[in-house]
């Protein structure tokens, strides 16, 4: 993770000359956990960052929460003998909770969707006609209006589903039942389709 410019407390620590000979069982377990969390970080950093960003947090706030989530995952898994729970859902849950705490503390973040990228029209070889520009702007406004009609739960569930999480994982993250998640996703989809 050093190559990504991120320093987790175990980067470069505990392994000399690549040799693990003579390490205790606990040291080997810690090294295995470091490898597991590093692999999860490499796989989930960008999707978790995108999810936090979709909640309206600034880029630096998102990065801080992502790092704190993975540090907490490492500490939690280090202190638990069993590791059979869903690490991906757990990391999203921690990131979600940290983001909600941040929002409550600062009250400057709105739980909405940034549609600024939709405002920029595609760069084609030929410039879009006036009609195409008007149609695109109308489509963006309809999308904004549809998203504004979503409840916070519908919006969060749809955002997490768009990240590829299953209903069970989403229910663990937002703290509701699976059926409530399925209903929120279905309602949100219907509202967006209308």
NUMARTOR-39683 format. One record per residue (C-alpha): residue number from 1; x, y, z. Coordinates in Angstrom, 1 decimal, decimal comma. Example, Ala and Ser with C-alpha at 12.3 -4.5 7.8 and 13.67 -1.06 7.14 Angstrom:
BEGIN
<pt seq="1" u="12,3" v="-4,5" w="7,8"/>
<pt seq="2" u="13,7" v="-1,1" w="7,1"/>
***
This chain:
BEGIN
<pt seq="1" u="0,0" v="0,0" w="0,0"/>
<pt seq="2" u="3,0" v="2,2" w="0,2"/>
<pt seq="3" u="2,9" v="2,4" w="-3,6"/>
<pt seq="4" u="-0,5" v="4,1" w="-3,3"/>
<pt seq="5" u="0,9" v="6,7" w="-0,9"/>
<pt seq="6" u="-0,8" v="5,2" w="2,1"/>
<pt seq="7" u="1,0" v="4,3" w="5,2"/>
<pt seq="8" u="-0,7" v="1,7" w="7,4"/>
<pt seq="9" u="1,1" v="1,0" w="10,6"/>
<pt seq="10" u="2,4" v="-2,4" w="9,5"/>
<pt seq="11" u="4,0" v="-1,3" w="6,1"/>
<pt seq="12" u="7,5" v="-2,5" w="6,2"/>
<pt seq="13" u="7,4" v="-3,7" w="9,7"/>
<pt seq="14" u="7,9" v="-7,2" w="11,0"/>
<pt seq="15" u="9,5" v="-8,8" w="8,0"/>
<pt seq="16" u="13,3" v="-8,8" w="7,5"/>
<pt seq="17" u="14,9" v="-10,1" w="4,4"/>
<pt seq="18" u="11,6" v="-11,7" w="3,4"/>
<pt seq="19" u="12,2" v="-14,4" w="5,9"/>
<pt seq="20" u="9,6" v="-15,6" w="8,4"/>
<pt seq="21" u="11,7" v="-18,4" w="9,8"/>
<pt seq="22" u="11,6" v="-18,5" w="13,6"/>
<pt seq="23" u="8,5" v="-16,3" w="14,0"/>
<pt seq="24" u="6,0" v="-17,3" w="16,6"/>
<pt seq="25" u="2,6" v="-18,5" w="15,6"/>
<pt seq="26" u="1,1" v="-15,2" w="16,7"/>
<pt seq="27" u="3,6" v="-13,3" w="14,5"/>
<pt seq="28" u="2,7" v="-15,4" w="11,5"/>
<pt seq="29" u="-1,0" v="-14,8" w="12,3"/>
<pt seq="30" u="-0,4" v="-11,1" w="12,4"/>
<pt seq="31" u="1,5" v="-11,2" w="9,1"/>
<pt seq="32" u="-1,3" v="-13,2" w="7,5"/>
<pt seq="33" u="-3,8" v="-10,6" w="8,8"/>
<pt seq="34" u="-1,7" v="-7,8" w="7,4"/>
<pt seq="35" u="-1,7" v="-9,4" w="4,0"/>
<pt seq="36" u="-5,5" v="-10,0" w="4,2"/>
<pt seq="37" u="-6,3" v="-6,4" w="5,1"/>
<pt seq="38" u="-3,8" v="-5,1" w="2,5"/>
<pt seq="39" u="-5,5" v="-7,2" w="-0,2"/>
<pt seq="40" u="-8,9" v="-6,0" w="1,0"/>
<pt seq="41" u="-7,6" v="-2,4" w="0,9"/>
<pt seq="42" u="-6,3" v="-2,8" w="-2,6"/>
<pt seq="43" u="-9,7" v="-4,2" w="-3,7"/>
<pt seq="44" u="-12,1" v="-2,0" w="-1,8"/>
<pt seq="45" u="-10,4" v="1,4" w="-1,3"/>
<pt seq="46" u="-11,8" v="3,0" w="-4,5"/>
<pt seq="47" u="-15,4" v="1,6" w="-4,1"/>
<pt seq="48" u="-15,6" v="2,7" w="-0,5"/>
<pt seq="49" u="-14,1" v="6,1" w="-1,4"/>
<pt seq="50" u="-16,8" v="6,5" w="-4,2"/>
<pt seq="51" u="-19,6" v="5,5" w="-1,7"/>
<pt seq="52" u="-18,4" v="8,1" w="0,8"/>
<pt seq="53" u="-18,0" v="10,7" w="-1,9"/>
<pt seq="54" u="-21,6" v="10,0" w="-3,0"/>
<pt seq="55" u="-22,7" v="10,9" w="0,5"/>
<pt seq="56" u="-21,4" v="14,4" w="-0,1"/>
<pt seq="57" u="-18,1" v="14,2" w="1,8"/>
<pt seq="58" u="-15,0" v="16,1" w="0,5"/>
<pt seq="59" u="-12,2" v="14,0" w="-1,0"/>
<pt seq="60" u="-9,8" v="14,4" w="2,0"/>
<pt seq="61" u="-12,6" v="13,4" w="4,4"/>
<pt seq="62" u="-13,4" v="10,3" w="2,3"/>
<pt seq="63" u="-9,7" v="9,3" w="2,3"/>
<pt seq="64" u="-9,4" v="9,8" w="6,1"/>
<pt seq="65" u="-12,5" v="7,7" w="6,7"/>
<pt seq="66" u="-11,3" v="5,0" w="4,3"/>
<pt seq="67" u="-8,0" v="4,7" w="6,1"/>
<pt seq="68" u="-9,6" v="4,7" w="9,5"/>
<pt seq="69" u="-12,0" v="2,0" w="8,4"/>
<pt seq="70" u="-9,2" v="-0,3" w="7,4"/>
<pt seq="71" u="-7,2" v="0,4" w="10,5"/>
<pt seq="72" u="-10,2" v="-0,5" w="12,6"/>
<pt seq="73" u="-10,7" v="-3,6" w="10,6"/>
<pt seq="74" u="-7,1" v="-4,6" w="11,3"/>
<pt seq="75" u="-7,4" v="-3,9" w="15,0"/>
<pt seq="76" u="-10,8" v="-5,7" w="15,3"/>
<pt seq="77" u="-9,7" v="-8,8" w="13,4"/>
<pt seq="78" u="-6,5" v="-8,9" w="15,3"/>
<pt seq="79" u="-8,4" v="-9,1" w="18,6"/>
<pt seq="80" u="-11,0" v="-11,6" w="17,4"/>
<pt seq="81" u="-10,1" v="-15,3" w="17,1"/>
<pt seq="82" u="-12,9" v="-15,9" w="14,6"/>
<pt seq="83" u="-12,7" v="-14,3" w="11,2"/>
<pt seq="84" u="-15,7" v="-15,8" w="9,4"/>
<pt seq="85" u="-17,7" v="-12,6" w="9,1"/>
<pt seq="86" u="-18,0" v="-10,7" w="5,8"/>
<pt seq="87" u="-15,0" v="-8,3" w="5,8"/>
<pt seq="88" u="-16,3" v="-6,3" w="2,9"/>
<pt seq="89" u="-19,7" v="-5,6" w="4,5"/>
<pt seq="90" u="-17,9" v="-4,8" w="7,8"/>
<pt seq="91" u="-15,6" v="-2,2" w="6,2"/>
<pt seq="92" u="-18,5" v="-0,5" w="4,4"/>
<pt seq="93" u="-20,4" v="-0,5" w="7,7"/>
<pt seq="94" u="-17,5" v="1,1" w="9,6"/>
<pt seq="95" u="-17,0" v="3,6" w="6,8"/>
<pt seq="96" u="-20,8" v="4,4" w="6,7"/>
<pt seq="97" u="-20,9" v="4,9" w="10,5"/>
<pt seq="98" u="-17,8" v="7,1" w="10,5"/>
<pt seq="99" u="-19,4" v="9,2" w="7,7"/>
<pt seq="100" u="-22,6" v="9,6" w="9,6"/>
<pt seq="101" u="-20,7" v="10,6" w="12,7"/>
<pt seq="102" u="-18,8" v="13,1" w="10,6"/>
<pt seq="103" u="-22,0" v="14,5" w="9,2"/>
<pt seq="104" u="-23,6" v="14,8" w="12,6"/>
<pt seq="105" u="-20,5" v="16,6" w="14,0"/>
<pt seq="106" u="-20,1" v="19,0" w="11,1"/>
<pt seq="107" u="-23,6" v="19,4" w="9,7"/>
<pt seq="108" u="-22,2" v="20,9" w="6,5"/>
<pt seq="109" u="-22,5" v="17,8" w="4,4"/>
<pt seq="110" u="-25,8" v="17,0" w="2,6"/>
<pt seq="111" u="-26,6" v="13,3" w="1,9"/>
<pt seq="112" u="-27,1" v="13,8" w="-1,8"/>
<pt seq="113" u="-25,6" v="12,8" w="-5,0"/>
<pt seq="114" u="-23,2" v="15,1" w="-6,9"/>
<pt seq="115" u="-24,4" v="15,3" w="-10,4"/>
<pt seq="116" u="-21,7" v="17,8" w="-11,5"/>
<pt seq="117" u="-20,1" v="15,2" w="-13,8"/>
<pt seq="118" u="-23,4" v="14,9" w="-15,6"/>
<pt seq="119" u="-23,3" v="18,6" w="-16,4"/>
<pt seq="120" u="-20,4" v="18,2" w="-18,7"/>
<pt seq="121" u="-21,4" v="17,1" w="-22,1"/>
<pt seq="122" u="-19,3" v="14,5" w="-23,9"/>
<pt seq="123" u="-16,4" v="15,7" w="-25,9"/>
<pt seq="124" u="-17,2" v="14,5" w="-29,4"/>
<pt seq="125" u="-15,3" v="15,2" w="-32,6"/>
<pt seq="126" u="-18,4" v="17,2" w="-33,6"/>
<pt seq="127" u="-20,0" v="19,8" w="-31,3"/>
<pt seq="128" u="-23,5" v="18,9" w="-30,0"/>
<pt seq="129" u="-26,4" v="20,7" w="-31,6"/>
<pt seq="130" u="-28,4" v="23,2" w="-29,6"/>
<pt seq="131" u="-31,2" v="20,7" w="-29,5"/>
<pt seq="132" u="-28,9" v="18,0" w="-28,0"/>
<pt seq="133" u="-27,7" v="20,4" w="-25,4"/>
<pt seq="134" u="-31,2" v="21,2" w="-24,3"/>
<pt seq="135" u="-32,2" v="17,6" w="-24,2"/>
<pt seq="136" u="-29,2" v="16,7" w="-22,2"/>
<pt seq="137" u="-29,9" v="19,5" w="-19,7"/>
<pt seq="138" u="-33,5" v="18,4" w="-19,4"/>
<pt seq="139" u="-32,4" v="14,8" w="-18,7"/>
<pt seq="140" u="-30,0" v="16,0" w="-16,0"/>
<pt seq="141" u="-32,7" v="18,0" w="-14,4"/>
<pt seq="142" u="-35,2" v="15,1" w="-14,5"/>
<pt seq="143" u="-32,4" v="12,9" w="-12,9"/>
<pt seq="144" u="-31,8" v="15,5" w="-10,2"/>
<pt seq="145" u="-35,5" v="15,7" w="-9,4"/>
<pt seq="146" u="-35,9" v="12,0" w="-9,3"/>
<pt seq="147" u="-32,9" v="11,6" w="-6,9"/>
<pt seq="148" u="-34,3" v="14,5" w="-4,7"/>
<pt seq="149" u="-37,5" v="12,4" w="-4,3"/>
<pt seq="150" u="-35,6" v="9,5" w="-2,8"/>
<pt seq="151" u="-35,6" v="9,0" w="0,9"/>
<pt seq="152" u="-32,2" v="8,8" w="2,6"/>
<pt seq="153" u="-32,6" v="5,1" w="3,1"/>
<pt seq="154" u="-33,5" v="4,5" w="-0,6"/>
<pt seq="155" u="-30,6" v="6,6" w="-1,7"/>
<pt seq="156" u="-28,1" v="4,8" w="0,5"/>
<pt seq="157" u="-29,4" v="1,4" w="-0,5"/>
<pt seq="158" u="-29,3" v="2,2" w="-4,2"/>
<pt seq="159" u="-25,7" v="3,7" w="-3,8"/>
<pt seq="160" u="-24,5" v="0,5" w="-2,1"/>
<pt seq="161" u="-26,3" v="-1,7" w="-4,6"/>
<pt seq="162" u="-24,6" v="0,2" w="-7,4"/>
<pt seq="163" u="-21,3" v="-0,6" w="-5,7"/>
<pt seq="164" u="-22,1" v="-4,3" w="-6,2"/>
<pt seq="165" u="-23,1" v="-5,2" w="-2,6"/>
<pt seq="166" u="-25,7" v="-7,8" w="-2,0"/>
<pt seq="167" u="-28,9" v="-7,1" w="0,0"/>
<pt seq="168" u="-27,5" v="-9,0" w="3,0"/>
<pt seq="169" u="-24,4" v="-6,9" w="3,0"/>
<pt seq="170" u="-26,4" v="-3,7" w="2,6"/>
<pt seq="171" u="-28,6" v="-4,6" w="5,5"/>
<pt seq="172" u="-25,5" v="-5,1" w="7,7"/>
<pt seq="173" u="-24,1" v="-1,7" w="6,6"/>
<pt seq="174" u="-27,3" v="0,4" w="7,1"/>
<pt seq="175" u="-28,5" v="-1,6" w="10,1"/>
<pt seq="176" u="-31,9" v="-2,7" w="8,7"/>
<pt seq="177" u="-33,4" v="-6,0" w="7,7"/>
<pt seq="178" u="-32,8" v="-7,6" w="4,3"/>
<pt seq="179" u="-36,5" v="-7,2" w="3,4"/>
<pt seq="180" u="-36,3" v="-3,5" w="4,2"/>
<pt seq="181" u="-33,3" v="-3,1" w="2,0"/>
<pt seq="182" u="-35,1" v="-5,0" w="-0,9"/>
<pt seq="183" u="-38,1" v="-2,7" w="-0,5"/>
<pt seq="184" u="-36,0" v="0,4" w="-0,4"/>
<pt seq="185" u="-34,1" v="-0,6" w="-3,6"/>
<pt seq="186" u="-37,4" v="-1,5" w="-5,3"/>
<pt seq="187" u="-39,1" v="1,8" w="-4,3"/>
<pt seq="188" u="-36,0" v="3,8" w="-5,3"/>
<pt seq="189" u="-35,9" v="2,1" w="-8,7"/>
<pt seq="190" u="-39,6" v="2,7" w="-9,3"/>
<pt seq="191" u="-39,1" v="6,4" w="-8,4"/>
<pt seq="192" u="-36,1" v="6,8" w="-10,7"/>
<pt seq="193" u="-38,0" v="5,0" w="-13,5"/>
<pt seq="194" u="-41,0" v="7,3" w="-13,3"/>
***
